[in-house]
Structures are given as C-alpha cells and as structure tokens.
Amino acid sequence: MHPILIEIGTFSIRWYGVMIVTACIVGIWVAGKEAERKGIDKKIIQDFSLYAIMGAIIGARFYYVVFGDWSRFIENPLTLFAIWQGGLAIHGGILGGLLVGFFYTRRHNISFLKLADTFAPSLILGQAIGRIGCFFNGDAHGYPTDLPWGIVYSPESPAGQMFPGQAIHPTQLYEMILNLIIFGILWKVRKKMKIDGHLFLLYVMLYSIIRIFVEHFRADKLTYLSQFSAAQSMGILGIVLSISLMVYVKGKKTPG
C-alpha cells in the first residue's frame, strides 16, 4: 500500500489529498440536493461550505495537535502545516464546522438546526470517502493482525513506520463501511424526521457508537492523560449529548 497516487520527479499527488477534495465536492453536491428539497437556497450551501471547510480543517488540525505528539510540533512548528502526512482529527473537524455554522446562521438569520440536518448525510458520506484517503496514506491504522485481510504498508507511511513489514487491521476500511451504513440510514429516514435537529443528532449518536467500536482496533489513537482514548471519550460524550438534546428539542417543539 503506497500513499502517492502520481509521482513525476519531485512533483507528487497523494491519495490523501485527492480523497479529501473528493469528499468535499461530493458532500457539497449532496447537501445541495437536500437544500433543494428543504427549500434552502443552494447559494447559501455553497457559501457556507467554503467557510465550514476552512473551519473544519483548522479545527481538525488543532484537535490533532492538542491530543497528538505535542513535542514533535514544538520541535518543528512547520509540521503543523504538513496535513498531507495525516493529522486531521475528525472530531476537531466537526467541532470546527459546527462553530462556523453557529456564527454563520446567526449572521444570516438561518435555522442552525435545519442547516445541520441538511449537512448530516453529507458529513458522514464525506467521512467515508476521507477514510479511503487515510487507507492509502497509512494513517488511522490498526494493530497487527493474522486475519487474511490484514494490510502491509510501505516503510515511509505512518503505519509502515510503526509496524514495518507487518500486516495490520485496515481500520480505515472498517470505519468507511460503517460510515456508509450510517449514510444509508440517514438518507432513508431524512424525510420522516419532522423535528429540526434530530437528523443531525442521530448522525452524532450513530457515528459516536461506531467510532467507539473501531477505536478498539486503532493503534495510532490519540490519547490524553497517557491512557484514555480521546475518540472514545468524545464518543461517549456524543451519545449522551445527542440523546439529551433530542429529548430537549422535542420538548421545545411539543406544546405544553
């Protein structure tokens, strides 16, 4: 498995970058379709998407730096910008996008919950596509395994550096498949969910569940206090918050 798609001399195109761009394009297109169904101007979706992508990248990188190998970034600050080597944490990206969405909707007098529902299927589909980039790049990888679908990575990849010559769990593909299942669920129920915000909260809950599961196989997981998985902790928090907010939002919509 090799992270570079095309290499001509010193010029190279990496799978990671290609899949991130693909995820953004597909996600915006799907969100546009949902916006059309919901009666939201597509121009709003395109405009917001540009800000949300920037916020997501900054949030994803900041999250990774905080919970990753902090000393490496202190020694060489320029590695902060080397996102082609991996190092974009999805939880930070979601939080960054949500923060942008909060301020954007307030400024343009748009329903935050309605916009969040519009983007929920796009988010999980984009995550599934992004994991393909992680798969080729060799980050977000698993522990060594004797299973027949174990993958051996090139020595220069993050996975190859940690486990040279060893077959490891393709945790990126595990999550990709589960993300696609979540996308199918959200796409199927999106027309049946009548309360704004519930589709997005369902996305948060389902993704939190599958991430807690996949994290058991991850070898390069981000941790805090030297032992606790940041993603699993966020997953537990996501489940509790999503269920609580579903009840709260439903109560606000129900006449007293």
C-alpha positions as CSV (number, residue, x, y, z in Angstrom):
1,M,0.0,0.0,0.0
2,H,1.5,3.3,-1.1
3,P,0.4,6.9,-0.2
4,I,1.3,8.5,-3.5
5,L,-1.1,8.3,-6.5
6,I,1.1,10.0,-9.1
7,E,4.8,11.0,-8.9
8,I,6.8,12.8,-11.6
9,G,10.2,13.9,-10.4
10,T,9.7,16.0,-7.3
11,F,6.1,16.5,-8.1
12,S,3.6,14.1,-6.4
13,I,-0.1,13.8,-5.9
14,R,-1.1,11.9,-2.8
15,W,-4.2,9.8,-2.3
16,Y,-4.9,11.6,0.9
17,G,-5.3,15.0,-0.7
18,V,-7.3,13.6,-3.7
19,M,-9.8,11.9,-1.4
20,I,-10.2,14.9,0.9
21,V,-11.0,17.1,-2.2
22,T,-13.4,14.4,-3.5
23,A,-15.1,14.2,-0.1
24,C,-15.7,18.0,-0.1
25,I,-17.1,18.0,-3.7
26,V,-19.4,15.1,-3.1
27,G,-20.5,16.4,0.3
28,I,-21.4,19.8,-1.1
29,W,-23.3,18.2,-4.0
30,V,-25.4,16.0,-1.7
31,A,-26.0,19.0,0.7
32,G,-27.2,20.9,-2.3
33,K,-29.7,18.2,-3.2
34,E,-31.0,18.2,0.4
35,A,-31.2,22.0,0.4
36,E,-33.3,22.0,-2.8
37,R,-35.7,19.5,-1.1
38,K,-35.9,21.6,2.1
39,G,-36.4,24.9,0.2
40,I,-33.0,26.3,1.1
41,D,-31.1,28.4,-1.5
42,K,-28.2,26.4,-3.0
43,K,-26.1,29.6,-2.9
44,I,-26.3,29.5,0.9
45,I,-25.0,25.9,0.9
46,Q,-22.1,26.8,-1.4
47,D,-21.2,29.9,0.5
48,F,-21.4,28.3,3.9
49,S,-19.5,25.2,2.7
50,L,-16.4,27.3,1.9
51,Y,-16.3,28.7,5.4
52,A,-17.2,25.4,7.0
53,I,-14.4,23.6,5.2
54,M,-11.8,26.1,6.4
55,G,-13.2,25.9,9.9
56,A,-13.2,22.1,9.8
57,I,-9.5,21.9,8.6
58,I,-8.4,24.3,11.3
59,G,-10.4,22.5,14.0
60,A,-9.2,19.1,12.8
61,R,-5.6,20.1,12.9
62,F,-5.9,21.9,16.3
63,Y,-7.6,18.8,17.8
64,Y,-4.8,16.6,16.5
65,V,-2.1,18.8,17.8
66,V,-3.6,19.0,21.3
67,F,-4.1,15.3,21.6
68,G,-1.2,14.1,19.4
69,D,2.5,14.2,19.8
70,W,2.8,17.8,21.1
71,S,6.6,17.6,21.5
72,R,7.1,16.9,17.8
73,F,5.2,20.1,16.9
74,I,7.2,22.1,19.4
75,E,10.5,20.9,17.9
76,N,9.4,21.6,14.3
77,P,6.5,24.1,14.2
78,L,6.3,23.8,10.3
79,T,4.9,20.3,10.7
80,L,1.7,22.0,11.8
81,F,1.0,22.6,8.1
82,A,2.0,19.2,6.8
83,I,-1.6,17.8,6.7
84,W,-0.6,15.6,3.7
85,Q,1.2,13.4,6.3
86,G,-2.1,12.8,8.1
87,G,-3.0,14.5,11.3
88,L,-6.6,15.8,10.8
89,A,-8.9,14.5,13.6
90,I,-12.5,14.2,12.5
91,H,-13.9,15.3,15.9
92,G,-12.0,18.5,15.7
93,G,-13.2,19.0,12.2
94,I,-16.8,18.5,13.3
95,L,-16.4,20.9,16.2
96,G,-14.8,23.5,13.9
97,G,-17.6,23.2,11.3
98,L,-20.2,23.5,14.0
99,L,-18.6,26.6,15.4
100,V,-18.6,28.2,11.9
101,G,-22.2,27.1,11.4
102,F,-23.3,28.7,14.6
103,F,-21.9,32.1,13.7
104,Y,-22.9,31.8,10.0
105,T,-26.6,31.1,10.8
106,R,-26.8,33.8,13.4
107,R,-25.4,36.3,10.9
108,H,-27.7,35.3,8.1
109,N,-30.7,34.6,10.2
110,I,-30.9,30.9,9.2
111,S,-32.1,28.0,11.4
112,F,-28.9,26.3,12.7
113,L,-30.7,23.0,13.3
114,K,-32.2,23.0,9.8
115,L,-28.8,23.6,8.3
116,A,-27.2,21.0,10.4
117,D,-29.8,18.4,9.2
118,T,-29.2,19.4,5.6
119,F,-25.5,18.6,6.0
120,A,-25.8,15.5,8.2
121,P,-25.8,12.9,5.3
122,S,-23.1,14.9,3.5
123,L,-20.9,14.8,6.6
124,I,-20.9,11.0,7.1
125,L,-20.5,10.4,3.4
126,G,-17.6,12.7,3.3
127,Q,-16.1,10.9,6.2
128,A,-16.4,7.6,4.4
129,I,-14.6,9.0,1.4
130,G,-12.0,10.6,3.5
131,R,-11.2,7.3,5.2
132,I,-10.2,5.9,1.8
133,G,-7.5,8.6,1.8
134,C,-6.4,7.5,5.2
135,F,-6.3,3.9,4.0
136,F,-3.9,4.7,1.2
137,N,-1.9,7.2,3.3
138,G,-1.4,4.6,6.1
139,D,-2.7,6.8,9.0
140,A,-5.7,6.0,11.3
141,H,-4.4,2.4,11.1
142,G,-4.8,-0.6,13.3
143,Y,-2.8,-3.1,15.3
144,P,-1.0,-6.1,13.7
145,T,-3.4,-9.0,12.8
146,D,-3.3,-12.5,11.4
147,L,-6.6,-12.1,9.7
148,P,-6.5,-12.6,5.9
149,W,-7.4,-9.0,5.1
150,G,-4.5,-7.5,7.0
151,I,-2.6,-4.9,5.1
152,V,1.2,-4.4,4.9
153,Y,2.2,-0.7,4.3
154,S,5.2,0.8,2.7
155,P,8.1,1.8,5.1
156,E,7.6,5.5,4.6
157,S,3.9,5.5,5.7
158,P,2.9,6.1,9.3
159,A,1.6,2.5,9.5
160,G,4.8,1.1,8.0
161,Q,7.0,3.1,10.4
162,M,5.1,1.8,13.4
163,F,4.7,-1.8,12.2
164,P,7.3,-2.4,9.5
165,G,6.6,-5.4,7.3
166,Q,3.6,-6.5,9.5
167,A,0.0,-6.9,8.4
168,I,-2.3,-4.7,10.3
169,H,-6.1,-4.1,10.7
170,P,-7.4,-1.9,7.9
171,T,-9.4,0.2,10.5
172,Q,-9.9,2.9,7.9
173,L,-12.0,0.4,5.8
174,Y,-13.8,-0.7,8.9
175,E,-14.9,2.8,9.6
176,M,-15.6,3.6,5.9
177,I,-18.0,0.7,5.7
178,L,-19.8,1.6,8.9
179,N,-19.9,5.3,7.8
180,L,-21.6,4.2,4.5
181,I,-24.2,2.2,6.5
182,I,-24.9,5.3,8.6
183,F,-25.3,7.4,5.4
184,G,-27.8,4.8,4.2
185,I,-29.8,5.1,7.4
186,L,-29.8,8.9,7.4
187,W,-30.7,9.1,3.8
188,K,-33.6,6.7,4.3
189,V,-35.1,8.4,7.4
190,R,-34.4,12.0,6.5
191,K,-37.9,12.6,5.1
192,K,-39.5,11.0,8.1
193,M,-37.8,13.1,10.8
194,K,-40.1,16.1,11.3
195,I,-38.2,17.9,14.1
196,D,-35.3,20.1,13.1
197,G,-32.0,18.9,14.5
198,H,-33.0,15.3,15.1
199,L,-31.3,14.0,11.9
200,F,-28.0,15.7,12.8
201,L,-28.2,14.4,16.4
202,L,-28.9,10.9,15.0
203,Y,-25.8,11.2,12.9
204,V,-23.8,12.2,16.1
205,M,-25.1,9.3,18.0
206,L,-24.6,6.7,15.3
207,Y,-21.1,7.9,14.5
208,S,-20.2,8.0,18.2
209,I,-21.2,4.4,18.5
210,I,-19.2,3.1,15.6
211,R,-16.1,5.2,16.5
212,I,-16.1,3.7,20.0
213,F,-16.1,0.2,18.3
214,V,-13.4,1.0,15.7
215,E,-11.1,2.6,18.2
216,H,-10.5,-0.8,19.8
217,F,-8.5,-1.8,16.7
218,R,-6.7,1.6,16.3
219,A,-3.0,1.6,17.0
220,D,-2.4,5.4,16.4
221,K,-5.3,6.6,18.5
222,L,-5.0,10.0,20.2
223,T,-4.9,9.8,24.0
224,Y,-5.0,12.1,26.9
225,L,-3.6,11.6,30.4
226,S,-1.4,8.9,28.7
227,Q,-4.1,6.2,28.6
228,F,-7.6,7.4,27.7
229,S,-8.7,7.4,24.1
230,A,-9.8,10.9,23.0
231,A,-12.1,9.5,20.3
232,Q,-13.8,7.0,22.7
233,S,-14.3,9.7,25.3
234,M,-15.8,12.0,22.7
235,G,-17.9,9.1,21.5
236,I,-19.4,8.6,25.0
237,L,-20.0,12.4,25.3
238,G,-21.6,12.4,21.8
239,I,-24.0,9.7,22.7
240,V,-25.1,11.3,25.9
241,L,-25.4,14.8,24.4
242,S,-27.3,13.6,21.3
243,I,-29.9,11.7,23.2
244,S,-30.3,14.5,25.7
245,L,-30.6,17.1,23.0
246,M,-33.1,15.0,21.1
247,V,-35.3,14.9,24.1
248,Y,-34.8,18.7,24.8
249,V,-35.5,19.7,21.2
250,K,-38.6,17.5,21.0
251,G,-39.9,19.1,24.3
252,K,-39.4,22.6,22.9
253,K,-41.5,21.6,19.8
254,T,-44.2,19.9,21.8
255,P,-47.0,22.3,23.0
256,G,-47.2,22.4,26.8
